[in-house]
Amino acid sequence: MENSNVSTGKETAKDAFLHLLSAATIYMSVIGFIALWWQIVNFLVPDKLNQWENGSGTYMTMIWATSMLAVTFPVHILVSWFIGKDMRANPAKREVGVRKWLWYITLFVSAITMIIDLVILIFNFLRGDLSTQFFLKLVVVLAAAGAVFGYYLWDLRKRNSPSDKPKKIAWAVAVVMLASVVFGFSLFGSPAKQRDSRFDEQRVGNLQEIQNSVASYWQQKKVLPADLSELSFMGYVVSKDQETGKPYEYSVTGDLSFEICAEFKTVLSEKDAEKGMYYYYVQAGLKTVPQKWVHGAERTCFQTTIDPDFFKDIKEFETEKTVPAVPAD
């Protein structure tokens, strides 16, 4: 019975499994490739209208895209090899229904993607919003969808003549995928560097919390705490360096000024700080130097000065809101 299926080209459960897996993995590989290159474009050609898009989320998206490529593309190559081996032994397998249906669906999805890509291109051109970044992203989508469309159209038209073209294409695509991943990591940094950056983000967040708590303490007592242990009366637990477990340095430098310090592992320039809303955080009524929490890969101290007039205005405003109006006689 199995031999009959093979000779007539009638599909089996195995054929359905292999072709479905092949289609699913090529879709996921293309999505991963597009997502990776979109983040590379975001990094190389930032959009001034979307200044926050290059923060830590960019690297996380690149990690997901790379992870997807690292798993789905090799699986696709392996499954395609099994399918090709089966078709070389049994040429009638090229005519199985599940294969043609999936391949034509793939052609349809690729064609629709390219059509939508061009529609969006013309729409944004007519509304005057055609930035270099946007154009490059459309090129990435168009190139990926066009490559898939061209290959599967050629594969459906090919008959029983043997060809080493699929093997050459597989190697070429593998080189492009690998080069894309390597290039992406060369821009964003190694996983070890990113881990250091995440610890530094935590350090900045902790320093911001300490800064706000010290300012709240001053609002209550009109004097700065001599050390951070005095913040406990507000129920605040002082954060420590998550990597080393050491407490952060704090010292009073004036009646309205104090300094907090931390040991950082990476360099954060002012330009890079503006790419992420987290680092750009500024507390109203407090002047922080260096601005935007920029730091080097070294011990960095941040000088904070409290503006008493700012907090005085806030207190008077809150008093006006809470005092009920006296009814007229």
C-alpha positions as CSV (number, residue, x, y, z in Angstrom):
1,M,0.0,0.0,0.0
2,E,2.8,2.4,0.9
3,N,4.6,1.6,-2.4
4,S,1.4,2.4,-4.3
5,N,1.3,5.8,-2.6
6,V,4.9,6.5,-3.5
7,S,4.6,5.5,-7.2
8,T,1.4,7.5,-7.8
9,G,2.5,10.6,-5.9
10,K,-0.4,10.4,-3.4
11,E,0.5,12.3,-0.2
12,T,1.0,10.5,3.1
13,A,0.9,11.8,6.6
14,K,4.7,12.1,6.4
15,D,4.5,14.3,3.4
16,A,2.0,16.6,5.1
17,F,4.2,16.8,8.2
18,L,7.4,17.7,6.3
19,H,5.8,20.2,4.0
20,L,3.8,21.9,6.7
21,L,7.0,22.1,8.8
22,S,8.9,23.5,5.9
23,A,6.4,26.2,5.2
24,A,6.1,27.2,8.9
25,T,9.9,27.4,9.3
26,I,10.4,29.5,6.2
27,Y,7.7,32.0,7.4
28,M,9.4,32.2,10.8
29,S,12.8,32.6,9.3
30,V,11.6,35.5,7.1
31,I,9.9,37.2,10.0
32,G,13.1,36.8,12.1
33,F,15.2,38.2,9.2
34,I,13.0,41.2,8.7
35,A,12.8,41.9,12.4
36,L,16.6,41.8,12.7
37,W,17.2,44.1,9.9
38,W,14.6,46.5,11.0
39,Q,16.4,46.9,14.3
40,I,19.7,47.4,12.4
41,V,18.1,50.1,10.4
42,N,16.7,51.7,13.6
43,F,20.3,51.8,14.9
44,L,22.0,53.0,11.8
45,V,19.4,55.5,10.6
46,P,17.5,56.8,13.7
47,D,14.2,58.5,13.0
48,K,14.0,61.9,14.8
49,L,10.2,61.5,15.2
50,N,10.7,58.3,17.1
51,Q,13.7,59.0,19.3
52,W,12.8,56.3,21.9
53,E,12.8,53.4,19.5
54,N,16.6,52.7,19.9
55,G,16.6,51.8,23.6
56,S,16.9,48.4,25.2
57,G,13.8,47.2,23.4
58,T,15.8,47.3,20.1
59,Y,18.4,44.9,21.5
60,M,15.7,42.6,22.9
61,T,13.9,42.5,19.5
62,M,17.2,41.7,17.9
63,I,17.8,38.8,20.4
64,W,14.3,37.4,19.6
65,A,14.9,37.7,15.9
66,T,18.4,36.1,16.2
67,S,17.0,33.3,18.3
68,M,14.2,32.6,15.8
69,L,16.7,32.5,12.9
70,A,19.1,30.3,14.8
71,V,16.4,27.6,15.3
72,T,13.9,27.9,12.5
73,F,16.3,28.3,9.5
74,P,18.5,25.2,10.2
75,V,15.3,23.3,10.8
76,H,14.0,24.5,7.4
77,I,17.2,23.5,5.7
78,L,17.1,20.0,7.3
79,V,13.4,19.5,6.4
80,S,14.0,20.7,2.9
81,W,16.9,18.2,2.6
82,F,14.6,15.3,3.6
83,I,11.9,16.5,1.1
84,G,14.5,16.8,-1.6
85,K,15.9,13.4,-0.9
86,D,12.4,11.9,-1.0
87,M,11.6,13.6,-4.3
88,R,14.9,12.4,-5.9
89,A,14.0,8.8,-5.0
90,N,10.4,9.3,-6.0
91,P,9.9,12.1,-8.6
92,A,6.1,11.7,-8.4
93,K,6.3,13.2,-4.9
94,R,6.7,16.6,-6.6
95,E,3.0,16.4,-7.5
96,V,1.5,15.7,-4.1
97,G,-1.3,18.0,-3.3
98,V,-0.2,19.3,0.1
99,R,3.1,20.5,-1.4
100,K,1.4,22.5,-4.2
101,W,-1.2,24.0,-1.9
102,L,1.4,25.2,0.6
103,W,3.8,26.5,-2.1
104,Y,1.0,28.4,-3.8
105,I,-0.2,29.8,-0.5
106,T,3.4,30.9,0.1
107,L,3.4,32.6,-3.3
108,F,0.2,34.3,-2.4
109,V,1.5,35.6,1.0
110,S,4.7,36.8,-0.7
111,A,2.8,38.6,-3.5
112,I,0.4,40.3,-1.0
113,T,3.3,41.4,1.1
114,M,5.0,43.0,-1.8
115,I,1.8,44.7,-3.0
116,I,1.1,46.1,0.5
117,D,4.7,47.2,0.7
118,L,4.4,49.2,-2.5
119,V,1.0,50.7,-1.4
120,I,2.5,51.9,1.9
121,L,5.5,53.3,0.0
122,I,3.3,55.4,-2.3
123,F,1.0,56.4,0.6
124,N,3.8,57.7,2.7
125,F,5.4,59.4,-0.3
126,L,2.2,61.3,-1.1
127,R,1.8,62.4,2.5
128,G,5.4,63.7,2.7
129,D,6.5,61.2,5.3
130,L,9.1,59.2,3.4
131,S,12.1,59.1,5.6
132,T,15.3,57.2,4.8
133,Q,14.6,54.8,7.7
134,F,11.1,54.0,6.4
135,F,12.4,53.5,2.9
136,L,15.1,51.1,4.0
137,K,12.6,49.0,6.1
138,L,10.4,48.7,3.0
139,V,13.4,47.6,1.0
140,V,14.1,44.9,3.6
141,V,10.5,43.6,3.4
142,L,10.4,43.8,-0.4
143,A,13.7,42.0,-0.8
144,A,12.7,39.2,1.6
145,A,9.3,38.6,0.1
146,G,10.6,38.9,-3.4
147,A,13.3,36.3,-2.7
148,V,10.8,33.8,-1.3
149,F,8.3,34.5,-4.2
150,G,11.0,34.0,-6.9
151,Y,12.4,30.8,-5.4
152,Y,9.1,29.1,-4.9
153,L,7.8,30.1,-8.3
154,W,10.9,28.6,-9.8
155,D,10.6,25.5,-7.7
156,L,6.9,24.9,-8.8
157,R,7.9,25.3,-12.5
158,K,10.8,22.9,-12.2
159,R,9.9,19.4,-13.2
160,N,11.9,16.2,-12.9
161,S,15.3,17.6,-14.2
162,P,17.9,17.4,-11.4
163,S,19.5,20.6,-10.3
164,D,22.0,21.7,-7.7
165,K,20.5,25.2,-7.6
166,P,18.6,24.6,-4.3
167,K,21.8,23.6,-2.6
168,K,23.6,26.7,-3.8
169,I,20.7,28.9,-2.8
170,A,20.6,27.3,0.7
171,W,24.3,28.0,1.2
172,A,23.9,31.6,-0.1
173,V,21.0,32.3,2.2
174,A,22.8,30.7,5.2
175,V,25.7,33.0,4.6
176,V,23.4,36.0,4.4
177,M,21.6,35.0,7.6
178,L,24.9,34.4,9.5
179,A,26.4,37.7,8.2
180,S,23.2,39.5,9.3
181,V,23.5,38.1,12.9
182,V,27.2,38.9,13.2
183,F,26.7,42.4,11.8
184,G,23.8,43.0,14.3
185,F,25.9,41.9,17.3
186,S,28.8,44.0,16.1
187,L,26.5,47.1,16.3
188,F,24.7,46.3,19.5
189,G,27.5,44.5,21.4
190,S,28.1,41.0,22.7
191,P,25.7,39.3,25.2
192,A,28.3,40.0,28.0
193,K,28.3,43.7,27.2
194,Q,24.5,43.8,27.2
195,R,24.5,42.1,30.6
196,D,26.8,44.8,31.9
197,S,24.5,47.4,30.4
198,R,21.5,45.9,32.1
199,F,23.3,46.0,35.5
200,D,24.1,49.6,34.8
201,E,20.5,50.4,34.0
202,Q,19.6,48.9,37.4
203,R,22.2,51.0,39.0
204,V,20.8,54.2,37.5
205,G,17.3,53.1,38.5
206,N,18.4,52.6,42.1
207,L,20.2,56.0,42.2
208,Q,17.0,57.6,40.9
209,E,15.0,56.0,43.6
210,I,17.5,57.1,46.2
211,Q,17.5,60.6,44.8
212,N,13.7,60.8,45.0
213,S,13.6,59.4,48.5
214,V,16.2,61.9,49.7
215,A,14.2,64.7,48.2
216,S,11.0,63.5,49.9
217,Y,12.9,63.4,53.2
218,W,14.0,67.0,52.7
219,Q,10.4,68.0,51.9
220,Q,9.2,66.5,55.2
221,K,12.1,67.7,57.5
222,K,13.7,70.6,55.6
223,V,17.0,69.0,56.1
224,L,19.0,66.4,54.2
225,P,19.6,63.0,55.8
226,A,23.1,62.5,57.2
227,D,23.1,59.0,55.7
228,L,20.7,56.7,53.9
229,S,19.7,54.8,57.0
230,E,17.6,57.8,58.0
231,L,15.3,57.1,55.1
232,S,13.9,54.1,56.9
233,F,11.4,56.4,58.8
234,M,9.5,56.7,55.5
235,G,9.4,52.9,55.1
236,Y,12.0,53.1,52.3
237,V,14.4,50.2,51.9
238,V,17.7,51.5,50.4
239,S,18.7,49.5,47.3
240,K,22.1,48.0,46.9
241,D,24.2,47.2,43.8
242,Q,22.5,44.0,42.4
243,E,25.7,42.7,41.0
244,T,28.1,43.3,43.9
245,G,25.7,43.6,46.8
246,K,27.5,46.7,48.0
247,P,25.6,49.8,49.1
248,Y,25.7,53.0,47.0
249,E,27.8,55.9,48.2
250,Y,25.9,58.9,49.6
251,S,27.2,62.2,51.0
252,V,25.8,65.6,51.8
253,T,27.6,68.4,50.0
254,G,25.6,71.4,51.1
255,D,22.3,72.5,52.7
256,L,20.4,71.7,49.5
257,S,22.8,69.4,47.7
258,F,24.0,65.8,47.9
259,E,26.0,63.3,46.0
260,I,25.3,59.6,45.1
261,C,27.9,57.4,43.4
262,A,28.1,54.0,41.8
263,E,30.6,51.8,39.9
264,F,29.6,51.3,36.3
265,K,30.8,48.7,33.8
266,T,29.8,50.4,30.5
267,V,30.0,53.9,28.9
268,L,26.8,55.8,28.3
269,S,27.1,58.9,26.2
270,E,24.6,61.7,26.1
271,K,23.6,60.7,22.6
272,D,23.0,57.1,23.6
273,A,21.1,58.2,26.7
274,E,18.6,60.1,24.6
275,K,17.8,56.8,22.8
276,G,16.2,55.3,25.9
277,M,13.5,57.0,28.0
278,Y,14.8,55.2,31.1
279,Y,18.1,57.1,31.2
280,Y,16.5,60.3,30.0
281,Y,14.5,60.5,33.2
282,V,14.7,63.8,35.0
283,Q,13.0,64.6,38.3
284,A,11.3,68.1,38.4
285,G,12.7,70.3,41.1
286,L,16.0,68.5,41.2
287,K,19.1,69.4,39.2
288,T,21.3,66.4,38.4
289,V,24.9,66.6,37.2
290,P,25.9,64.9,35.0
291,Q,22.7,65.4,33.1
292,K,20.6,62.5,31.7
293,W,22.6,60.1,34.0
294,V,25.4,59.7,31.6
295,H,28.4,57.8,32.9
296,G,31.7,56.1,32.0
297,A,32.9,52.6,32.7
298,E,34.1,53.8,36.1
299,R,33.0,55.2,39.4
300,T,30.6,58.0,38.6
301,C,29.0,60.5,41.1
302,F,25.9,62.4,40.5
303,Q,25.5,65.8,42.2
304,T,21.9,66.7,43.0
305,T,20.7,70.1,44.0
306,I,17.2,70.7,45.4
307,D,15.2,73.8,44.2
308,P,13.4,74.9,47.3
309,D,11.2,77.4,45.4
310,F,9.9,74.6,43.2
311,F,8.8,72.5,46.2
312,K,7.5,75.6,48.0
313,D,5.2,76.3,45.1
314,I,4.0,72.7,45.1
315,K,3.2,72.9,48.8
316,E,1.3,76.1,48.5
317,F,-0.7,74.7,45.6
318,E,-1.6,71.6,47.5
319,T,-2.6,73.7,50.5
320,E,-4.9,75.8,48.3
321,K,-6.5,72.6,47.0
322,T,-7.1,71.0,50.4
323,V,-8.4,74.1,52.2
324,P,-12.2,74.3,51.8
325,A,-13.7,77.6,50.6
326,V,-15.4,79.7,53.3
327,P,-19.1,80.3,52.3
328,A,-20.1,84.0,52.1
329,D,-22.4,85.3,54.7
